[in-house]
Amino acid sequence: MLRWSLQRKLEADPSCSVSLIGLLVKELKKRPEMIQKTQSFSHVIPVLHTLYSVVIESGVMIPTSLFQTAYDRLMKLLILPSPYSTVAHSTMRSIKMEITTP
């Protein structure tokens, strides 16, 4: 549900992508603590896919510091089991490519 509402908000106002990325990075900051307590990884992938779509579809320049924060959060998710770390790695690679060639 989160993904669709954020995607509609991004389509309506592309300039809000910076705040949406910040929101998703904060959500990813919460995930490692939740994962350690419950060992549930299922909520990580939708957040990663939403982050990926917001970064790729954004039409405005996103600050390098926000990209770096998102990149650091994704690096910490690489300790998850295989399917989840693979999605995190793919998202991280796409974000890094977006930094170098927007």
Rosetta constraint file for C-alpha pairs under 8 A:
AtomPair CA 1 CA 5 HARMONIC 6.44 0.50
AtomPair CA 2 CA 6 HARMONIC 6.14 0.50
AtomPair CA 3 CA 7 HARMONIC 6.01 0.50
AtomPair CA 3 CA 46 HARMONIC 7.16 0.50
AtomPair CA 3 CA 47 HARMONIC 7.55 0.50
AtomPair CA 3 CA 50 HARMONIC 5.48 0.50
AtomPair CA 4 CA 8 HARMONIC 6.15 0.50
AtomPair CA 5 CA 9 HARMONIC 6.26 0.50
AtomPair CA 6 CA 10 HARMONIC 6.14 0.50
AtomPair CA 6 CA 20 HARMONIC 7.49 0.50
AtomPair CA 6 CA 50 HARMONIC 7.91 0.50
AtomPair CA 7 CA 11 HARMONIC 6.19 0.50
AtomPair CA 7 CA 50 HARMONIC 7.91 0.50
AtomPair CA 7 CA 54 HARMONIC 7.36 0.50
AtomPair CA 8 CA 12 HARMONIC 6.20 0.50
AtomPair CA 9 CA 13 HARMONIC 6.16 0.50
AtomPair CA 9 CA 14 HARMONIC 7.89 0.50
AtomPair CA 9 CA 16 HARMONIC 7.87 0.50
AtomPair CA 10 CA 14 HARMONIC 4.93 0.50
AtomPair CA 10 CA 15 HARMONIC 7.67 0.50
AtomPair CA 10 CA 16 HARMONIC 6.49 0.50
AtomPair CA 10 CA 17 HARMONIC 6.31 0.50
AtomPair CA 10 CA 54 HARMONIC 7.41 0.50
AtomPair CA 10 CA 58 HARMONIC 7.63 0.50
AtomPair CA 14 CA 58 HARMONIC 6.00 0.50
AtomPair CA 14 CA 59 HARMONIC 5.92 0.50
AtomPair CA 14 CA 60 HARMONIC 7.11 0.50
AtomPair CA 15 CA 58 HARMONIC 7.56 0.50
AtomPair CA 15 CA 59 HARMONIC 7.06 0.50
AtomPair CA 15 CA 60 HARMONIC 6.06 0.50
AtomPair CA 16 CA 20 HARMONIC 6.34 0.50
AtomPair CA 17 CA 21 HARMONIC 6.05 0.50
AtomPair CA 17 CA 54 HARMONIC 6.39 0.50
AtomPair CA 17 CA 55 HARMONIC 7.51 0.50
AtomPair CA 17 CA 58 HARMONIC 5.77 0.50
AtomPair CA 17 CA 60 HARMONIC 7.51 0.50
AtomPair CA 17 CA 62 HARMONIC 7.94 0.50
AtomPair CA 18 CA 22 HARMONIC 6.30 0.50
AtomPair CA 18 CA 62 HARMONIC 5.99 0.50
AtomPair CA 18 CA 63 HARMONIC 7.90 0.50
AtomPair CA 19 CA 23 HARMONIC 6.16 0.50
AtomPair CA 20 CA 24 HARMONIC 6.19 0.50
AtomPair CA 20 CA 54 HARMONIC 7.44 0.50
AtomPair CA 21 CA 25 HARMONIC 6.10 0.50
AtomPair CA 21 CA 51 HARMONIC 6.45 0.50
AtomPair CA 21 CA 54 HARMONIC 6.90 0.50
AtomPair CA 21 CA 55 HARMONIC 7.30 0.50
AtomPair CA 21 CA 66 HARMONIC 7.74 0.50
AtomPair CA 22 CA 26 HARMONIC 6.26 0.50
AtomPair CA 22 CA 66 HARMONIC 7.04 0.50
AtomPair CA 23 CA 27 HARMONIC 6.30 0.50
AtomPair CA 24 CA 28 HARMONIC 6.21 0.50
AtomPair CA 24 CA 47 HARMONIC 6.78 0.50
AtomPair CA 24 CA 50 HARMONIC 7.88 0.50
AtomPair CA 24 CA 51 HARMONIC 6.28 0.50
AtomPair CA 25 CA 29 HARMONIC 6.24 0.50
AtomPair CA 25 CA 69 HARMONIC 7.40 0.50
AtomPair CA 25 CA 70 HARMONIC 5.71 0.50
AtomPair CA 25 CA 73 HARMONIC 7.09 0.50
AtomPair CA 26 CA 30 HARMONIC 6.61 0.50
AtomPair CA 27 CA 31 HARMONIC 6.57 0.50
AtomPair CA 27 CA 47 HARMONIC 7.64 0.50
AtomPair CA 28 CA 32 HARMONIC 7.41 0.50
AtomPair CA 28 CA 44 HARMONIC 7.60 0.50
AtomPair CA 28 CA 47 HARMONIC 7.32 0.50
AtomPair CA 28 CA 73 HARMONIC 6.66 0.50
AtomPair CA 29 CA 33 HARMONIC 7.93 0.50
AtomPair CA 29 CA 73 HARMONIC 6.71 0.50
AtomPair CA 30 CA 34 HARMONIC 6.47 0.50
AtomPair CA 31 CA 35 HARMONIC 5.91 0.50
AtomPair CA 31 CA 44 HARMONIC 7.00 0.50
AtomPair CA 32 CA 36 HARMONIC 6.13 0.50
AtomPair CA 32 CA 77 HARMONIC 7.50 0.50
AtomPair CA 33 CA 37 HARMONIC 6.41 0.50
AtomPair CA 34 CA 38 HARMONIC 6.09 0.50
AtomPair CA 34 CA 39 HARMONIC 7.55 0.50
AtomPair CA 34 CA 40 HARMONIC 7.69 0.50
AtomPair CA 35 CA 39 HARMONIC 4.65 0.50
AtomPair CA 35 CA 40 HARMONIC 5.47 0.50
AtomPair CA 35 CA 41 HARMONIC 6.30 0.50
AtomPair CA 41 CA 45 HARMONIC 7.81 0.50
AtomPair CA 41 CA 80 HARMONIC 7.95 0.50
AtomPair CA 41 CA 84 HARMONIC 7.30 0.50
AtomPair CA 43 CA 47 HARMONIC 6.91 0.50
AtomPair CA 44 CA 48 HARMONIC 6.27 0.50
AtomPair CA 44 CA 84 HARMONIC 7.42 0.50
AtomPair CA 45 CA 49 HARMONIC 6.13 0.50
AtomPair CA 45 CA 84 HARMONIC 6.70 0.50
AtomPair CA 45 CA 87 HARMONIC 6.99 0.50
AtomPair CA 45 CA 88 HARMONIC 7.89 0.50
AtomPair CA 46 CA 50 HARMONIC 6.09 0.50
AtomPair CA 47 CA 51 HARMONIC 6.09 0.50
AtomPair CA 48 CA 52 HARMONIC 6.10 0.50
AtomPair CA 48 CA 87 HARMONIC 7.40 0.50
AtomPair CA 48 CA 88 HARMONIC 6.71 0.50
AtomPair CA 48 CA 91 HARMONIC 6.75 0.50
AtomPair CA 49 CA 53 HARMONIC 6.19 0.50
AtomPair CA 49 CA 91 HARMONIC 7.61 0.50
AtomPair CA 50 CA 54 HARMONIC 6.13 0.50
AtomPair CA 51 CA 55 HARMONIC 6.15 0.50
AtomPair CA 52 CA 56 HARMONIC 6.14 0.50
AtomPair CA 52 CA 91 HARMONIC 5.94 0.50
AtomPair CA 52 CA 94 HARMONIC 7.46 0.50
AtomPair CA 52 CA 95 HARMONIC 7.31 0.50
AtomPair CA 53 CA 57 HARMONIC 5.82 0.50
AtomPair CA 54 CA 58 HARMONIC 5.73 0.50
AtomPair CA 55 CA 95 HARMONIC 7.02 0.50
AtomPair CA 55 CA 98 HARMONIC 7.76 0.50
AtomPair CA 56 CA 98 HARMONIC 7.37 0.50
AtomPair CA 62 CA 66 HARMONIC 7.07 0.50
AtomPair CA 62 CA 67 HARMONIC 7.27 0.50
AtomPair CA 63 CA 67 HARMONIC 6.57 0.50
AtomPair CA 64 CA 68 HARMONIC 6.08 0.50
AtomPair CA 64 CA 99 HARMONIC 7.52 0.50
AtomPair CA 65 CA 69 HARMONIC 6.16 0.50
AtomPair CA 66 CA 70 HARMONIC 6.19 0.50
AtomPair CA 67 CA 71 HARMONIC 6.02 0.50
AtomPair CA 67 CA 95 HARMONIC 7.33 0.50
AtomPair CA 67 CA 99 HARMONIC 7.28 0.50
AtomPair CA 68 CA 72 HARMONIC 6.08 0.50
AtomPair CA 69 CA 73 HARMONIC 6.26 0.50
AtomPair CA 70 CA 74 HARMONIC 6.24 0.50
AtomPair CA 71 CA 75 HARMONIC 6.23 0.50
AtomPair CA 71 CA 92 HARMONIC 6.06 0.50
AtomPair CA 71 CA 95 HARMONIC 7.32 0.50
AtomPair CA 71 CA 96 HARMONIC 7.56 0.50
AtomPair CA 72 CA 76 HARMONIC 6.56 0.50
AtomPair CA 73 CA 77 HARMONIC 6.68 0.50
AtomPair CA 74 CA 78 HARMONIC 6.80 0.50
AtomPair CA 74 CA 88 HARMONIC 5.91 0.50
AtomPair CA 74 CA 89 HARMONIC 7.29 0.50
AtomPair CA 74 CA 91 HARMONIC 7.84 0.50
AtomPair CA 74 CA 92 HARMONIC 6.08 0.50
AtomPair CA 75 CA 88 HARMONIC 7.85 0.50
AtomPair CA 75 CA 89 HARMONIC 7.79 0.50
AtomPair CA 75 CA 92 HARMONIC 7.60 0.50
AtomPair CA 77 CA 85 HARMONIC 6.30 0.50
AtomPair CA 77 CA 88 HARMONIC 6.41 0.50
AtomPair CA 78 CA 84 HARMONIC 7.89 0.50
AtomPair CA 78 CA 85 HARMONIC 4.68 0.50
AtomPair CA 78 CA 86 HARMONIC 7.69 0.50
AtomPair CA 78 CA 88 HARMONIC 6.47 0.50
AtomPair CA 78 CA 89 HARMONIC 6.81 0.50
AtomPair CA 79 CA 85 HARMONIC 6.63 0.50
AtomPair CA 80 CA 84 HARMONIC 6.02 0.50
AtomPair CA 80 CA 85 HARMONIC 5.23 0.50
AtomPair CA 81 CA 85 HARMONIC 5.96 0.50
AtomPair CA 82 CA 86 HARMONIC 5.98 0.50
AtomPair CA 83 CA 87 HARMONIC 6.47 0.50
AtomPair CA 84 CA 88 HARMONIC 6.24 0.50
AtomPair CA 85 CA 89 HARMONIC 5.96 0.50
AtomPair CA 86 CA 90 HARMONIC 6.14 0.50
AtomPair CA 87 CA 91 HARMONIC 6.12 0.50
AtomPair CA 88 CA 92 HARMONIC 6.01 0.50
AtomPair CA 89 CA 93 HARMONIC 6.09 0.50
AtomPair CA 90 CA 94 HARMONIC 6.25 0.50
AtomPair CA 91 CA 95 HARMONIC 6.16 0.50
AtomPair CA 92 CA 96 HARMONIC 6.14 0.50
AtomPair CA 93 CA 97 HARMONIC 6.16 0.50
AtomPair CA 94 CA 98 HARMONIC 6.15 0.50
AtomPair CA 95 CA 99 HARMONIC 6.31 0.50
AtomPair CA 96 CA 100 HARMONIC 6.53 0.50
AtomPair CA 97 CA 101 HARMONIC 5.96 0.50
AtomPair CA 97 CA 102 HARMONIC 7.65 0.50
AtomPair CA 98 CA 102 HARMONIC 4.79 0.50
